[in-house]
Amino acid sequence: MTDFRPMRRKRQQLSAEACAEILQRNTAGTLALLGDEGYPYAVPLSYVYVEDGDGTGRLIFHSARSGHKIDAILREPKASFCVIDQDAIVPEEYTTYFRSVIAFGHMRVIDDETEKRTAIELLARRYAPEATPEREAEEIEKDWRILTMLEMQIEHLSGKEAIELVRARQE
């Protein structure tokens, strides 16, 4: 298990529960991987967050079968995923009132067909909650052959918010 750095500004650190709420509430973030030639590769992605009930969680993504992202994951599965929950610019203070979460973990391609089906159904329900089961199945079947599902098992969550937001909550 990796020892992750402690946050320097402890007063601004979000609780594990607040981090999970942010991951549940939002729909997109940026996945950072070790890319070609050792360059960082950061790619914006839609996701669904799944809490496993034992204090851990997973992020589910969809992908094409090949490309920079898949090559990077196969080369080095360690990754981080950043979600910006708030970024309100406050010009008169020369700052932003921000809130964000970074998840650290290991990526994997979901190979098992049953697990892959469950993963894409979770993603489909997240983005099209009003769709009928028939419509959902139709959409999934349309791209099933070329669809790849990815999972990040979260090992560490780190969340932070602007000190101004901390102070406002304490008032």
Disulfide bonds with the S-S distance in Angstrom:
none
